[in-house]
Amino acid sequence: MASIKDIAVRAEVSIGTVDRVMHNRGRVSDETKNRVLRIVEELGYRPNIFARNLSLDRVFHFAVLMPRLSQDSGYWRIPANGIDRAGQELTNHRIRLQYFTYDRYSERSFESAFRKSLARKPDGLLIAPVLQSVAARLLAEVPKTLPYVFFDSSIPGTECLSAIGQDSYTSGLLAANLMLTVMHGGGMVAVVRVNPSDFHIEERLRGFLSRIKENPKIVHKLYDVDSHQGESAFSSSVRQILRENPELGGIFVSNAWTHPIAKGIHANGKKRNVCIVGYDLIPKNCRCVESGLVSFLISQRPEMQGYEGIYCLYEHVVLRENVKSKIMVPIDILTRDNLKYYVD
């Protein structure tokens, strides 16, 4: 059965605009109104009268549990932008959001934020479960009636309503393929695993290594870096990598901490000789791509993940519609040539 979101996507408008057309309220151009009504007819959509009446009687509260926005080089500000945008669009639907942020290096901080979020008795939870072990333990305490959605990463075996993210294993395969197009003659590749790790980072590494190992001309070595120590830890790791591998040909970085690796390589005079593949369109990484320090960035569309997460809860809790158990976001490859189409 078609949902209000399906109509919005087909009509290229927001869910709020579809709602205004369906209930004949607010300002909508005749052209947009006719397009929405035509798609409603084509899809055979029938509004959920019970959910409509229910939404008029109460306010719905969604709790967002995620790392502090400044952590991981500011990566978490990006999904927060998508979460905020969805919240603004759904304000007239009586949706209210509240953030509960935690220190991604502290299980105690996660547990505190988790318990505070449950104490508010929300109608739904949106969770970035990057501290996997403590998250899995605490999720057993979530009432069966409280739906929760994962974004950025996932925890296999849990009873989440939906998991939103990238096919991490495939993105690792893709990263390896990109590396091999540059290093077709073979050579040494340093694989940087950024800790603390989680399920989706491990899946990226698994995909990357499985493809790299297929090429007998490629030699690789794994390096672990503790991101809690900041950029200095990456500078130290770069020195170790270059000292141990004078003929280094490539570096794979498992998350958004690509920029200190790239800057360290450049500082040691290796700018043009090393292919660097990393993740995420944070400003520092984008500048490294623009200047040629990073060959490829892979984006997991974190803003889209946050946005979809809130709408997933809205559709399930308010509209009483079925939602997908998995929502996979596209895998985008960014280079100097196309970066401008992805950043403001």
C-alpha positions as CSV (number, residue, x, y, z in Angstrom):
1,M,0.0,0.0,0.0
2,A,1.3,3.5,-0.9
3,S,2.3,5.8,1.9
4,I,2.2,9.6,2.2
5,K,6.0,9.5,1.8
6,D,5.7,7.7,-1.5
7,I,3.4,10.5,-2.7
8,A,5.9,13.2,-1.6
9,V,8.8,11.4,-3.3
10,R,6.9,11.0,-6.6
11,A,5.6,14.6,-6.5
12,E,9.0,16.0,-5.4
13,V,7.6,17.9,-2.5
14,S,7.7,17.5,1.3
15,I,5.3,15.4,3.3
16,G,4.0,18.7,4.8
17,T,3.0,19.9,1.3
18,V,1.2,16.6,0.7
19,D,-0.6,17.0,4.0
20,R,-1.8,20.5,3.1
21,V,-3.1,19.3,-0.3
22,M,-4.9,16.3,1.3
23,H,-6.6,18.5,3.9
24,N,-7.0,21.6,1.8
25,R,-5.2,23.9,4.1
26,G,-2.4,26.4,3.7
27,R,-0.9,27.8,0.6
28,V,-0.1,25.4,-2.3
29,S,0.2,26.4,-6.0
30,D,-2.4,25.0,-8.3
31,E,0.3,23.2,-10.3
32,T,1.7,21.5,-7.2
33,K,-1.8,20.7,-5.9
34,N,-2.9,19.1,-9.2
35,R,0.4,17.1,-9.4
36,V,-0.1,15.7,-5.8
37,L,-3.7,14.8,-6.4
38,R,-2.9,13.1,-9.7
39,I,-0.3,10.9,-7.9
40,V,-2.7,10.2,-5.0
41,E,-5.1,8.8,-7.6
42,E,-2.4,6.9,-9.5
43,L,-1.2,5.2,-6.3
44,G,-4.6,4.6,-4.9
45,Y,-3.7,6.2,-1.6
46,R,-6.3,6.2,1.1
47,P,-5.6,8.2,4.3
48,N,-5.5,6.5,7.6
49,I,-8.5,8.3,9.3
50,F,-7.6,6.8,12.8
51,A,-4.0,8.1,12.6
52,R,-5.3,11.5,11.3
53,N,-7.6,11.9,14.3
54,L,-5.0,10.6,16.7
55,S,-2.5,13.2,15.5
56,L,-4.9,16.0,16.3
57,D,-5.3,14.9,19.9
58,R,-1.7,14.7,21.1
59,V,2.0,15.7,20.6
60,F,4.5,13.0,19.7
61,H,8.0,13.1,21.2
62,F,10.9,11.4,19.5
63,A,14.3,11.1,21.3
64,V,17.5,11.2,19.3
65,L,20.5,9.4,20.9
66,M,23.8,10.1,19.1
67,P,27.4,11.2,19.8
68,R,28.3,14.8,20.6
69,L,28.1,16.8,17.4
70,S,31.7,17.9,17.5
71,Q,33.1,14.4,17.7
72,D,34.7,12.5,14.8
73,S,35.9,15.7,13.3
74,G,32.4,17.2,13.4
75,Y,30.9,14.4,11.4
76,W,27.8,14.2,13.6
77,R,26.7,17.7,12.7
78,I,25.8,16.3,9.3
79,P,23.1,13.8,10.3
80,A,21.9,16.3,12.9
81,N,21.1,18.7,10.0
82,G,18.9,16.0,8.4
83,I,17.2,15.3,11.7
84,D,16.5,19.0,12.3
85,R,15.1,19.4,8.8
86,A,12.7,16.5,9.3
87,G,11.7,17.9,12.6
88,Q,10.9,21.4,11.1
89,E,8.9,19.8,8.3
90,L,6.8,17.8,10.8
91,T,6.3,20.6,13.4
92,N,2.7,21.1,12.2
93,H,2.1,17.4,12.7
94,R,2.9,17.8,16.4
95,I,6.2,16.1,16.2
96,R,8.8,17.2,18.8
97,L,12.4,16.2,18.9
98,Q,14.8,16.1,21.8
99,Y,18.5,15.3,21.6
100,F,20.4,13.2,24.1
101,T,24.1,13.3,23.1
102,Y,26.9,11.2,24.6
103,D,30.6,11.0,24.6
104,R,31.3,8.3,21.9
105,Y,34.4,7.3,23.9
106,S,32.5,6.6,27.2
107,E,30.1,3.7,27.8
108,R,29.1,5.5,31.0
109,S,28.1,8.6,29.0
110,F,26.1,6.5,26.6
111,E,24.3,4.7,29.4
112,S,23.5,8.1,31.1
113,A,22.1,9.6,27.9
114,F,20.2,6.4,27.1
115,R,18.5,6.3,30.5
116,K,17.6,10.0,30.3
117,S,16.0,9.5,27.0
118,L,13.9,6.6,28.3
119,A,12.9,8.6,31.4
120,R,11.2,11.2,29.1
121,K,8.9,8.4,27.9
122,P,9.3,9.2,24.2
123,D,7.1,7.7,21.4
124,G,10.1,6.7,19.4
125,L,13.9,6.5,19.5
126,L,16.4,7.3,16.8
127,I,19.8,5.8,17.8
128,A,23.3,5.9,16.4
129,P,24.7,2.8,18.2
130,V,28.4,3.4,17.8
131,L,29.2,2.0,21.2
132,Q,27.9,-1.4,20.2
133,S,28.4,-3.6,23.3
134,V,26.8,-1.2,25.8
135,A,24.0,-0.3,23.4
136,A,23.1,-4.0,22.8
137,R,23.0,-4.6,26.5
138,L,20.8,-1.6,27.3
139,L,18.4,-2.1,24.3
140,A,17.1,-5.2,26.2
141,E,15.5,-2.7,28.6
142,V,13.5,-0.9,25.9
143,P,9.8,-1.5,26.3
144,K,8.3,-3.7,23.5
145,T,5.9,-0.9,22.7
146,L,8.7,1.6,22.1
147,P,10.0,1.6,18.5
148,Y,13.6,2.4,17.8
149,V,15.4,3.1,14.6
150,F,19.2,2.8,14.0
151,F,21.2,5.1,11.8
152,D,24.9,5.3,10.8
153,S,25.5,1.8,12.2
154,S,23.4,-1.2,13.3
155,I,23.5,-4.0,15.8
156,P,22.6,-7.4,14.4
157,G,20.1,-9.5,16.3
158,T,18.2,-6.6,17.9
159,E,14.5,-5.8,17.4
160,C,14.9,-2.4,15.8
161,L,12.0,-1.1,13.7
162,S,14.4,-0.1,10.9
163,A,18.1,0.3,10.2
164,I,19.2,3.1,8.0
165,G,22.7,3.2,6.5
166,Q,25.1,2.2,3.8
167,D,25.9,-1.4,2.7
168,S,29.2,-1.1,4.5
169,Y,30.7,-4.3,3.2
170,T,30.0,-3.2,-0.4
171,S,31.5,0.2,0.3
172,G,34.6,-1.5,1.4
173,L,34.7,-3.5,-1.8
174,L,34.3,-0.3,-3.8
175,A,37.1,1.4,-1.8
176,A,39.4,-1.4,-2.7
177,N,38.4,-1.3,-6.4
178,L,39.2,2.5,-6.4
179,M,42.6,1.8,-4.9
180,L,43.3,-0.9,-7.4
181,T,42.5,1.3,-10.4
182,V,45.3,3.6,-9.2
183,M,47.7,0.8,-8.0
184,H,47.2,-1.5,-11.0
185,G,50.9,-2.4,-11.0
186,G,50.7,-3.5,-7.3
187,G,52.4,-2.2,-4.2
188,M,52.1,-1.6,-0.5
189,V,48.7,-0.5,1.1
190,A,48.4,0.6,4.7
191,V,44.9,-0.1,6.1
192,V,44.0,2.3,9.0
193,R,41.4,1.1,11.4
194,V,40.1,3.9,13.5
195,N,39.1,3.0,17.0
196,P,36.8,2.7,18.8
197,S,35.3,0.6,16.0
198,D,31.8,-0.6,15.4
199,F,29.8,-2.9,13.2
200,H,29.7,-0.8,10.0
201,I,33.4,0.1,10.3
202,E,34.3,-3.6,10.7
203,E,32.2,-4.4,7.7
204,R,34.0,-1.8,5.6
205,L,37.3,-3.3,6.5
206,R,36.1,-6.8,5.8
207,G,35.0,-5.7,2.3
208,F,38.1,-3.8,1.6
209,L,40.5,-6.6,2.7
210,S,38.5,-9.3,0.9
211,R,39.0,-7.5,-2.4
212,I,42.6,-6.5,-1.8
213,K,43.6,-10.0,-0.9
214,E,42.4,-11.2,-4.3
215,N,45.3,-9.3,-6.0
216,P,48.6,-11.0,-5.5
217,K,50.5,-7.9,-6.5
218,I,49.2,-6.0,-3.4
219,V,50.7,-6.2,0.0
220,H,48.8,-4.8,2.9
221,K,49.3,-4.1,6.6
222,L,46.8,-3.1,9.3
223,Y,47.3,-0.2,11.6
224,D,45.1,0.7,14.6
225,V,44.7,4.3,15.7
226,D,42.9,5.5,18.8
227,S,40.9,8.6,17.6
228,H,40.3,9.6,21.3
229,Q,43.8,10.9,21.3
230,G,43.0,13.3,18.5
231,E,45.0,14.3,15.4
232,S,48.4,13.7,17.2
233,A,47.6,10.0,17.2
234,F,47.2,10.0,13.4
235,S,50.4,12.0,12.9
236,S,52.3,9.4,14.9
237,S,50.7,6.6,12.9
238,V,51.7,8.3,9.6
239,R,55.3,8.4,10.8
240,Q,55.2,4.7,11.7
241,I,53.6,3.8,8.4
242,L,56.2,5.7,6.3
243,R,59.1,4.4,8.4
244,E,57.9,0.8,8.0
245,N,56.9,1.1,4.3
246,P,59.2,3.4,2.3
247,E,57.5,2.2,-0.9
248,L,54.0,2.9,0.3
249,G,51.5,3.1,-2.6
250,G,48.1,3.6,-0.9
251,I,46.2,4.2,2.4
252,F,42.7,3.2,3.3
253,V,41.1,5.0,6.2
254,S,38.0,3.5,7.7
255,N,36.1,6.6,8.7
256,A,36.0,10.4,8.7
257,W,39.5,10.7,10.2
258,T,41.0,10.8,6.7
259,H,42.3,14.4,6.8
260,P,45.0,14.0,9.4
261,I,46.4,11.0,7.6
262,A,46.4,12.9,4.3
263,K,48.1,16.0,5.9
264,G,50.7,13.8,7.5
265,I,51.5,12.1,4.2
266,H,51.8,15.5,2.5
267,A,54.0,16.9,5.3
268,N,56.4,14.1,4.6
269,G,56.6,14.8,0.9
270,K,54.5,12.0,-0.3
271,K,51.6,14.0,-1.7
272,R,51.7,12.7,-5.3
273,N,52.8,9.2,-4.6
274,V,50.2,7.8,-2.3
275,C,46.5,7.0,-3.2
276,I,44.3,7.8,-0.2
277,V,40.8,6.5,0.1
278,G,38.6,7.6,3.0
279,Y,35.1,8.5,4.1
280,D,32.7,11.3,4.7
281,L,32.2,14.9,3.5
282,I,33.3,16.8,6.6
283,P,34.9,20.2,5.7
284,K,38.4,19.1,6.5
285,N,38.2,16.0,4.2
286,C,36.6,18.1,1.4
287,R,39.5,20.5,1.5
288,C,41.9,17.6,1.3
289,V,40.1,16.4,-1.8
290,E,40.2,19.9,-3.4
291,S,43.9,20.2,-2.8
292,G,44.6,16.7,-4.2
293,L,45.7,15.2,-0.8
294,V,42.9,12.6,-0.9
295,S,42.2,10.7,-4.1
296,F,38.7,9.4,-3.2
297,L,36.1,10.0,-0.5
298,I,33.1,7.8,-0.1
299,S,30.0,9.4,1.3
300,Q,27.3,7.6,3.2
301,R,24.8,10.5,3.1
302,P,24.5,11.0,6.8
303,E,22.1,13.9,6.4
304,M,19.8,11.7,4.5
305,Q,20.1,9.0,7.2
306,G,19.1,11.4,10.0
307,Y,16.2,12.7,7.9
308,E,14.9,9.3,6.9
309,G,15.1,8.1,10.5
310,I,12.7,10.7,11.8
311,Y,10.3,10.1,9.0
312,C,10.5,6.4,9.6
313,L,9.3,6.9,13.2
314,Y,6.6,9.4,12.0
315,E,5.2,7.0,9.5
316,H,5.1,4.1,12.0
317,V,4.0,5.9,15.1
318,V,1.7,8.6,13.8
319,L,0.4,7.3,10.4
320,R,0.4,3.6,11.5
321,E,2.0,2.7,8.2
322,N,4.5,-0.2,7.5
323,V,8.1,0.8,7.1
324,K,11.1,-1.0,5.6
325,S,13.2,-2.9,8.0
326,K,16.3,-1.7,6.1
327,I,16.8,1.6,4.3
328,M,20.0,1.5,2.3
329,V,21.5,4.8,1.2
330,P,23.5,5.2,-2.0
331,I,27.3,4.9,-2.1
332,D,28.7,8.1,-3.5
333,I,32.3,8.5,-4.8
334,L,33.8,12.0,-4.5
335,T,36.8,13.3,-6.3
336,R,38.2,16.7,-7.2
337,D,36.1,16.7,-10.3
338,N,32.7,16.2,-8.8
339,L,33.1,17.4,-5.2
340,K,31.4,20.8,-6.0
341,Y,28.1,19.0,-6.7
342,Y,28.0,17.6,-3.2
343,V,28.9,20.6,-1.0
344,D,27.3,23.9,-0.6
